[in-house]
């Protein structure tokens, strides 16, 4: 077992503390400014007040943006679950020409800069599909989100499939179970935790996405990240933004936490 000296431990502790401070102090400032009694965000805050929470939580624009974010994330995640899982099974269970190329193409959307994906999809929607009479509208934004959500599901599911014992499925079918019954009782329970983890990560990624959304959202439609960006140009409304940002921080913790639990459960099997 590797043992670290006292000086090394202290140095690592200091570096870790600096990194965590750099990451989380700005978030702490946002949370504190959501309770700011003043009209302009700043530090230290002049006093505590719930006026901005009341204003943000009763703002119809915030409600509409939140509903759009949830709707897009849910539908994009549903699409990603189907396509990502099917792709994982196809690449893990079968051998075919161009398999490695398909694998790279599936993972590529998450590695590309968001602005490249956004510009490419926007050009396709407006310069190719629209002249053909195909107006994607709201669905265009959902499809754009699904392109990178698929990667989250695919990576989690295929990683679990590679560790599964195929003899269990073979034994099930040898005992008379059909393909559907074997999938329900043997296959799916083995990769269920990875499936759920991929879904939660995909939802969180879609819910917070802004770069691709800027280029693919139809006119007049705002998600929460878009609403935040648009409100930042209004200094007197920044504290409402801080309230929404605080809520998003709390909501984002939920899928990430359960995703980690599900992934840990998958690794134990």
Secondary structure, DSSP 8 states (H G I E B T S, - for coil): -----HHHHHHHHHHHHHHHHHHHHHHHHHHHHTTBSSSS--SS-S-B-SHHHHHHHT-HHHHHHHHHHHHHHHHHHHHHHHHHHHHHHHHHH---TTHHHHHHHHHHHHHS-HHHHHHHHHHIIIIIIGGGT---THHHHHHHHHHHHHHHHHHHHHHHHTTS-HHHHHHHHHTT--HHHHIIIIIHHHHHHHHHHHHHHHHHHHHH--HHHHHHS-TT---HHHHHHHHTT-GGGHHHHHHHHHHHHHHHHHHHHHHHHHHHHHHH-
